[in-house]
Every structure is written in structure tokens, then in C-alpha cells.
Amino acid sequence: MTATEQVWEIDGLRLAGLAWGPADGTPVLALHGWMDHADSFAVLAPLLEGCRVVALDLSGQGQSAHRAAHATYNIWDDLPQIAGVLDQLGWADCVLLGHSRGANISALFAAALPERVRAMVSLDALVPAPNEKTAVETLRAFLLDTRSQTTRPPRAFDSVAAYVERRRAQGNSQPVSEALARRALTKGPDGYVMHADRRLFASSAMKLDAADIEAVLRAISCPVLNIWASDGLKVSRPAFALGELGARLIARYETLDLEGDHHFHLDPEVAGVMAGHILDFLDRHGLR
């Protein structure tokens, strides 16, 4: 199934994305992880039969525009844009499909606007890890990081292969690195420039603490399917505790583990199994 390009204008900001499936299918809004883009769902989305999957390039990533010079990239800054995209799609509500940072954003959106979320499918994440620093320490890091990143030029590569090699060196597999290359780069006169806004590398101005995280989870009223990678964040970060919190605090919470790394939804074999679980989940809740 071939994806179709999508473009929206939300509050003066150009957002891009991709769409798969029938226009009258179950509405699924897919939100990618940090420094990824809509193509991260290119393997999984076509397998979700009967669904209209629309994947965003969140602002500052993929082919979407960068935010204004005075704006920030705190995790909640995406929420008004998501609501705006739903409005332009004509979707009163939808299923949120989020990976990594996109799963964290989905949880905040589902907690704040439960009437707009039918269900949530979270891939190798659920909510942000609670902030263990003081508010002052976090704010200082934001100020210093933002100034530093703003003055740095976009990261450039001699070739697409060089970008792929850098991602591979950072822990992504070769197929994942290749799959995420095209939409991340812009070709210039001297090679390829990474399109992502440098400010995404800066610390957030404020972060949620443990009490905030628990409040978000308690406020999620829709059914949640939380799928974890066997070699993903459970291994590299204390994500398992977040899964336990989800089971304790979300009223309708289901979880399962699948083989693979953090980008397991880009592995064709894993994605096939994953799609089966997601469709079964949607069917059991009468959403497809």
C-alpha cells in the first residue's frame, strides 16, 4: 500500500505527514518518536486493515516546519497542533498510535482531552520518566542548551550513507537507519542536511515529576494497549516501572512484549505480529 503525502497549516505552522488506508476507515493518528518522522510507520501502517492511518511529522522533524524563534519543544507544545490536525481531518476522535516520545505525547493528549481519544496504542513507551532534578536545575539546562543548540548549524552529511552510518553507530539497525534516512534529510549544494530543528536536542524547560505522571495515568479513560520491545527501553531505561504504573493506574490497560529493539515496528516480521495484536485489540473494543 502506497502512502499519500499530507500537508496541514496549523496556527501558521506547516505540518506534513503520510496517510495509508481507506478514507472511511477507523481513524488512527500516528505519532513518531524523537528525531524520527512519519516514515517510521511505513511498515506497520499498511498492515492495519480497515484503518485510515495518518502519521504526522511532528513540528521541527521530518518535512514539517520548524517552530518560531521564540517557541519551544516541550512535550506538551505538540498538543494544540495535534488537536488542530484532528479538526482539519474532520475527526471528532481517533485512536492514537504512538512510538517512544510519540507515545508520551499521546498519553498527555488522552489525559487532557479524553473525549477525542477512542483508544491508545503505545509502542515501547507510555509516559515520560519522572523528572528527578529540581525545577531550577531543569530550567537552567533548558536555557543553556537552547542557546547552545540555536547557535549551531544544522548537522550535515556528505551522503545519505553517512547519515545511515551515524544512526547505525548510535544503536539503530541498518534497515531502520536506511528506512528513516529519506524523510530526515534535505539535499543541499554541499551534501545532505538534517532537517530536524537543533532545539530538539535541548532540555525541556520543565518536566513532569512523579505526582504529575501518576495524575496523567489516572486521567486516561480510554482502552490502552502498551506493547514493549524485548530489547528496547525496558533494557536501556527504567521503562518497566512505567508499565507497572500503567497497569495500576489506567482503568483499561493491556500490555504485551514482542521481540526486537526500540524500533521493532519497522521490522517486517515483528510488525506483522504487532498489527495482529493491534487489530484484535481494536475489534475487542468495537473500534474497527
Protein Blocks (a to p, Z undefined) as FASTA:
>chain_A
ZZddddddeehiacddddedjfklccddddddehiafklmmmmmmmmghiacdddddehi
ajbccddfkbccdfklmmmmmmmmmmmnopabdcdddehjlmmmmmmmmmmmmmlpfbdc
dehifbdcddfbdfklmmmmmmmmmmmmmmpccdddfbfklmmmmmmmnopafklmmmmm
mmmpccdfkbcadfbdfklmpccfbdcdfklmmmmmmmpmbdcdddddfklmklmpckll
mmmmmmmmmmbacddddeddfklmmpmklmmmmmmmmmmmmmmnopZZ
